[in-house]
């Protein structure tokens, strides 16, 4: 009887470790975007409070960025971004839900390896399928995922007024740096 209780207690204590050891997460990921054009003021912003999770056993990945978390060098540009372009009161977040293809955490090392990530990127109430090449490495219990992709504001029905249309690139470069822990 005592042996059974000890075994049950060991299973109960170890089960959460086994179940949760399969997931990596962060709330301090970084996403930047740039939509600058030559000869005009830089149009760029950074968000350092991006949440992300990766399920190690499947390669499923989810990322969430609150739109009001993007910081610009110029306060007026940030205000215009929130009110006129991203309309953050109506569309407060951007999300990505997808899968890292052929992901096997046991084969990772500190040397970054290229992986294809496919999934749905949702912003401004519109969803677009994205395929991206990301670099992934591991060091101890830290998983690092970096990469970049491009989007067009028009794909998400974001209207750029004619007055500033020539000052904002038609294609926006989005970069991410996610350091996830077990």
C-alpha positions in Angstrom: 0.0 0.0 0.0 2.8 2.4 1.0 4.6 1.5 -2.3 1.5 2.4 -4.3 1.1 5.7 -2.6 4.7 6.6 -3.3 4.3 5.7 -7.0 1.1 7.7 -7.3 2.7 10.7 -5.5 5.8 10.5 -7.8 3.5 10.4 -10.9 1.4 13.3 -9.7 4.5 15.4 -9.0 6.3 14.5 -12.2 3.3 14.7 -14.6 3.1 18.5 -14.8 6.8 18.6 -15.5 6.4 16.2 -18.4 3.3 17.9 -19.8 4.6 21.4 -19.6 8.2 20.7 -20.6 6.9 20.4 -24.2 6.0 24.1 -24.4 8.2 27.1 -24.9 6.9 30.7 -24.3 7.7 34.3 -24.0 6.0 37.6 -23.3 9.0 39.7 -24.2 9.5 38.9 -27.9 10.4 41.7 -30.3 8.6 42.6 -33.6 9.7 45.5 -35.7 8.4 46.9 -38.9 9.8 49.3 -41.5 7.9 51.1 -44.3 10.4 53.8 -45.1 11.2 55.2 -48.5 14.4 57.0 -49.6 14.5 60.8 -49.0 11.7 60.8 -46.5 11.4 60.4 -42.7 11.9 56.9 -41.3 8.7 55.0 -40.9 9.6 52.3 -38.4 8.4 50.9 -35.1 9.3 48.3 -32.5 7.2 46.3 -30.0 9.1 44.6 -27.2 6.2 42.9 -25.5 5.2 40.3 -28.0 3.8 37.0 -26.6 4.7 33.7 -28.3 4.4 30.0 -27.7 5.7 26.9 -29.4 4.6 23.4 -28.7 7.8 21.4 -29.1 6.1 18.1 -29.9 4.2 19.4 -32.9 5.9 22.6 -34.0 2.7 24.6 -33.5 3.5 28.3 -33.0 1.3 31.2 -31.9 2.3 34.9 -31.7 0.4 37.9 -30.4 1.3 41.5 -30.6 -0.8 44.3 -29.2 -0.8 47.0 -31.8 -0.6 49.9 -29.2 2.7 48.3 -28.1 4.6 49.6 -31.2 6.8 52.5 -30.5 8.0 55.0 -33.0 10.8 57.6 -32.8 8.2 60.4 -33.5 5.2 60.5 -31.2 3.0 62.1 -33.8 3.7 59.2 -36.2 2.8 56.7 -33.4 -0.5 58.6 -32.9 -1.3 58.5 -36.6 -0.5 54.8 -36.8 -2.8 54.0 -33.9 -5.7 56.3 -35.0 -5.6 56.4 -38.8 -3.8 53.3 -40.1 -3.9 50.4 -37.7 -7.1 51.7 -36.0 -6.0 50.1 -32.8 -9.2 50.8 -30.9 -11.1 48.6 -33.4 -8.2 46.2 -34.1 -6.1 46.0 -31.0 -3.9 43.0 -31.9 -2.1 41.2 -34.6 -1.8 37.4 -34.4 0.0 34.6 -36.2 -1.0 30.9 -35.8 1.0 28.3 -37.7 3.3 25.4 -37.8 7.1 25.1 -38.0 7.6 22.4 -40.7 9.7 19.3 -39.8 10.4 20.7 -36.3 12.3 18.4 -34.0 13.6 20.2 -30.9 15.9 17.2 -30.1 17.9 18.0 -33.3 18.4 21.7 -32.5 21.7 23.1 -31.3 23.2 26.5 -30.6 23.9 26.9 -34.3 20.8 28.4 -36.0 19.1 26.1 -38.5 16.6 27.3 -41.2 13.0 26.2 -40.9 9.9 27.0 -42.9 7.0 28.4 -41.0 3.5 28.5 -42.5 0.4 30.0 -41.0 -2.3 32.6 -40.8 -1.3 36.2 -40.0 -4.2 38.4 -38.9 -4.1 42.1 -38.6 -6.7 44.9 -39.0 -9.4 42.3 -39.0 -8.0 40.6 -42.2 -6.1 37.3 -42.4 -3.4 36.4 -44.9 -1.5 33.1 -45.3 2.3 33.7 -44.7 5.2 31.4 -45.5 8.5 32.4 -43.9 12.0 31.1 -43.5 13.1 31.4 -39.8 16.3 30.6 -38.1 15.9 28.5 -34.9 18.5 27.6 -32.3 18.5 26.3 -28.7 20.7 27.0 -25.8 19.8 25.2 -22.5 16.1 25.7 -22.1 16.0 28.8 -24.4 14.6 28.5 -27.9 15.5 31.4 -30.2 13.4 32.1 -33.4 14.3 34.9 -35.7 13.1 35.9 -39.2 11.4 38.4 -41.3 8.7 38.6 -44.0 6.9 41.3 -46.0 3.3 42.4 -46.2 1.4 45.1 -48.0 -1.0 47.4 -46.1 -3.5 46.9 -48.9 -3.6 43.2 -48.1 -5.2 44.2 -44.7 -7.4 47.0 -46.1 -5.2 49.6 -44.5 -5.7 52.8 -46.4 -2.8 55.2 -46.8 -4.0 58.8 -47.5 -2.8 60.3 -50.8 -1.0 63.1 -48.9 1.5 60.7 -47.4 1.3 57.8 -49.9 4.7 58.5 -51.4 6.3 58.7 -47.9 5.3 55.2 -47.0 6.5 52.0 -48.7 4.0 49.8 -50.5 5.7 46.8 -48.9 6.3 46.6 -45.2 9.3 44.6 -43.8 8.4 42.8 -40.6 11.2 41.3 -38.4 10.8 39.2 -35.3 13.1 37.9 -32.5 11.5 35.5 -30.1 13.5 34.1 -27.2 11.3 31.5 -25.6 11.8 29.5 -22.4 10.4 26.2 -21.1 
